[in-house]
């Protein structure tokens, strides 16, 4: 891929807007771009991380493994997001990342990014702010478990899914159904059976509509 095309992709990410033109060109020249199919692993856990990833197109699932070896999903990301950022903190992560659908990912070696961060204070702040926001997201999820019941957690998740992934169509938000009910259960700390029950109830009440391909969010404000 030509540097100019890489540069165009980089400019779609907010964190790179604070870089000078020369710095953007430097990042573009070292970036590697790769397509992934649905369910392809992108980032592996328990390995020393030397790479930060930019999600150009598609969406990914981010998770980790519990002490018992069970898979735990933390969140999903759509295009324009960054992942693997914890490599900046200590170079290690037990997170894994899997393609939730076909996607294109740009990878950047951490050493080159740290060189730019050492010279550009605004960029340095932006990268560490990203880490802070991710940690805050995990804290928010923990608070959800403590203070909200399973039905409310699922409804809140659907609203967030619609806001981040949905497209406006005829007074509704339509989201591609790239997550199974089991995965939604993991993301909301509920069971697959509970997710199915809540989705069916919301469908009967006219709050949502869904099939194997899409979830159509009609009205989740008045449940």
N, C-alpha and C positions, 0 to 999 in steps of 0.2 A: 504494500500500500504506500502511495506517495506521501511525502511529508506534509504537503498542503492539505491532503484529505485527512490525515491524522490530526493536523492542527484544527481543522474545522470541527472534528469530533470533540477535541479537548475543550474548545470554547463553549460547548454545551453544558459543561460542568461548572457550577458556581465557584468552587474552590480555586479554579485556575484563572478566574477573572482578575485576580490581584497580581498576576505575573506580568512582567514586561514582555514585549514581543520576542525579544531574544531568549528569554526564559521559556516561553511557550514553545518556541522552535526547538529548544534543547530537549524539553520533555517529549515533544512529538517525535524527534529523531530516535529516542531510546525506547519508545513504546512498541509493544508487540500486540497485534490484534488477532483474535482467534474465535471462530464460530463454535458453538456447542449445541448439541441436540438435547431434547427433553430428557431429563434424568441423568445426563452426563455429569460426573463429578468435576468441579472446577478447582476447589481448594480442599486440601486434605487436613484432618486434625492431627495434633500432636507432633507436627513437623516444625522445625525452625522456619519461621516465615521471613522471607526476604523480598516479598512481592506485595504490592498494593494493586487492587483491581478496580477498573472503571467499567460499569455496566452500560454499554452503548445502546443495546437493543434487547428487548425481552424482559424476563424477570427471573429471579433466583430465590432459593430457599436457604436460609442461614440457620444452622443449628449446632448442637454439640452433643456429647455423650455423657450420661450420668455415671456415677461411680459403679453402678451395676451394669454398665454397658448398654443402657437403653438410649434410643435416639430421642433427643429433645429438640423440637423446632423452636427457634427464638423469634424470628420475624421473616417477612418476605420483602424483597426490594424490587423496584421497577427501574426502567432505564433512567439514566442521569444520576444514579447513586454510586457510591464508592463502598467497597468492602475490603476486608483484610487490613483495616487501618490499625488494628491492635499491634501489628508488627512494629509500629513506631514506638509503642510503649515499652515492650521488653523483647520483641523478636520472637515471641512464642504465642501460640494460640491453640486451644483445643476445639475451635470452631471448624465446621465443614461447610462448604457451599456447593449446592447442586442446582443445575438448570431446571427451573420449574416449567419452562417451555423453551423452544429454540431461541437462542440469544447470541449476542456478540459481545465479547469482553476484551478490554484493553488492559494489559499488564505492564506495570512499571517497577523496575528494581528499586528497592528502598534506599540504597546507597546514593543513587543519583538524586532522588527526591530530597534526601537529607542535606545534600550539598546546596541545593537551591533554598531549602528552609533556613539554612545557616546564614544566608545572605539576604533573604527576603522575610522580614519580621511579620508582615501581614499574612504571607503564605504560611509561615510557621504557626501563627495564631489560628488560622483557618483549619489547618490539619488537626491541631490539638482540640479545637472546638468540636470537630467532628467526632473525636473519641469521646469527649464529654457528653455529647448528645446521644451517642449510642448507649453509654452507660446509664444515662437518665432514662432511656427507653426501657431498658431492662428493669430498672427500679420501678418504673410505672407499671410494668407487667406484674411485678411482685405485689404491688399495692392492689392491683385488680383482683388478684387471687384472694387477698385478705378481706377486702371490703365489698366485693360484688359477687352475686350469685352466678351460677353457670349460665343461666339464660341471658342475664344482662351482659356478661362477658362476650357471649356469642353475638348478640345484637350490636354491641360496641365494635366488635371486630368487623362485622359486615359493613357498618357505617364507614369505618376507616378504610376498608377494602374498596368501597365505592368511591371514596374521595381520592384515593391514590391511584387506583387502576381503572376506574369506571369511565365510560363514555356516555354523554348525554344523548338519550334517544327517546323522544316522545314522552316527556315528563317523567323519565326514569333514568337511573344510572345502570348501565349494562356492563357487567364484568365477565370476562372469560373465566370459565370454571377450571382453573389450572390446579386447584387444590382438591384433594379427596376429603371426604368427611372425617376420615382418620387424621389427616394432616391439620384440618381446622380444629379438631379436638386437641391436638398437641399444642397448637398455637394459642388456644384459649383455656388450656388446662382442664379439659372436660373429656368425656368419652365419645367415641364415634356414635354410640346409640343416642347420647344426649344431643349431639349435633343434629342427627337425623330427625329426632323428635321436635327440636326447636324449629328447624327449617320447615318441616311439614306443617307445624302450627302457624308459622308466619305466612306460609303459602295459603293455607285455608282462610286466614284472616285478611288476605289481600295486601299484606305488607311487602311481600316479595313474590317473585315467580322464578322458577328455575327448572333446568333440565340438565342433561349430561354435558352440555356445551357452555351454557351461560347462567349467571345469576342476575336477575333483573330486580333492582332495588326500587320499590314503588313508594313506600312510606314507612320509615323506621322511627320517625319522630313521635308517632302516636300509636305505640304498641300497648 
